[in-house]
Amino acid sequence: MWCYLIIVEEAKRSQNRKRKTLFSYFPTSSATPSATITPDTTPTVTPSVTDAAATTTTTTTTPVILGVTTIVATTPATTTPTVTPTVTPTATTTTATATTTTTTATTSNATASYVPPTILSEIDLASLERDPGLRRPIWKYPPNVRDDIRREYIRLGAYQPQLRKDQYPPTEFGNQRRRFQASWFNTFKWLEYSIAKDAAFCFLCYLFENDASSQHAFTIDGFKSWKRVNDNERCAFLVHIGGSNSPHKKAIKSLEGLKNVTRHIDKVINCQSLEDVKKNRLRLRATIEAVRYLSLQACALHGHDESSNSRNRGNLIEMVKTFGRLSPDISNVILENAPKNATYTSPKVQKDILHIFSSKVRNKIRNEVGDSKFCILVDEAIDASQKEQMTIVLRFVDVYGVIRERFFDIVNVIDTTSSTLKKELSNVLTRNNLSIQSMRGQGYDGASNMRGAFNGLHALFLRDCPYAYYVHCFAHRLQLALVGAAEKQDYV
């Protein structure tokens, strides 16, 4: 028995010596950098609301040493576990392998996983994640698409969900409770709030963060120490802004450079005369007006044969030719008189123009909805190319008290299961700053994936918002009645 105790005690000493040796190779630094903040104008920050709390919380802090993860395993007393850390070349993943088992544990930090450039080369800008706590870091994208992604995020603006005061989760600081305040958006236009992480982020620093070594408090991890937001110079938001050489001020300068197209390298290399710019704008305007009119009249844009020898090259090209017959200036710059690489009539250009129009229409509808409650009307169908598509209609009461129904979006879905439809619907609402908590009604057909009492689409939304009542679409009921009557009636 005494031999068994000696073996166990020796195993514990050996394990402790290995851990001490491991930690000695990775010293930690507790130095905190200090900064002197001298802002030109000190904005007034509304202090975070403090709620009295009678409970006392105990916080246990686990030190993390340069990304090394300690794995604690429960083993029999007769086994001496040996943990060998292996740090991979990437800065985000650490792998540890235990010799006493055949299981390999891999840990990763909270940053998004890497996606190969071949996949990112076909990025759909319309589906970029809006929530700052969930979106991919800008330095994870290939360098050749980062500016396009930045411009799209700038067009969408900072993500600032306007929730009620009680909808922001409280955080306990000692005996007090504090929470995020929507009024901070008015003072700091760059401020963003993540519903998923209950944290604040900096919109500008996210756009122009260089790499993984940058500060992550306002870009990746998020800031949630609300007690440090006060009305003096030690305010965490003012500290983040910093002096003239702070990362935030550098991000502001980078934003100005991105907006100044004359400083882009492609504009400097391909410098064009003012006359060429005027011709290009006139040529593009003719295409835009043709697309605008045809889409308003619900007419097709493409033709069956758009070659130069065709007698009918399609609605869009024929309308552009009509513009040319009415104006010699337009005739001199379009179609055959245009450069072969800048005719501005290709299907890709047409799709880009339609995408811009649809974004403007959605923004207009979003402004009409405002802070009002709304209902959603959803239906799915298969188009001519055998793709599942889901249409979304918003029903709401505008500021004049008039009931409005607006066709809002059409989305391609991989299947028609309730979970897939809910995910796509939630993404559309999130991208347009529409909260599910403001939903007050749902209208679908009578399919099981829609009206199922437990796993139907309406049941999934009711779990998030109990006031989103479900109503069976009357148009579908009328259709079923007419179809049934027509099948039983031989003569009309």
Secondary structure, 3 states (H helix, E strand, C coil): CHHHHHHHHHHHHHHHHHHHHHHHCCCCCCCCCCCCCCCCCCCCCCCCCEEECCCCCCCCCCCCECCECCCCCCCCCCCCCCEEEEECCCCCEEEEEECCCCCEEEEECCCCCCCCHHHHCCCCHHHCCCCCCCCCCHHHCCHHHHHHHHHHHHHHCCCCCCCCHHHCCCEEECCEEECCCCCHHHHCCCEEEECCCCEEEEHHHHHCCCCCCCCCCCCCCCECCHHHCCCCCCCHHHHHHCCCCCHHHHHHHHHHHHHCHHHCHHHHHCCCCHHHHHHHHHHHHHHHHHHHHHHHCCCCCCCCCCCCCCCCCCHHHHHHHHHHHHCHHHHCCCHHHCCCCCCCCCHHHHHHHHHHHHHHHHHHHHHHHCCCCEEEEEEEEECCCCCEEEEEEEEEECCCCCEEEEEEEEEECCCCCHHHHHHHHHHHHHHCCCCHHHEEEEEECCCHHHHCCCCCHHHHHHHHCCCCEEEECHHHHHHHHHHHHHHHCCCC
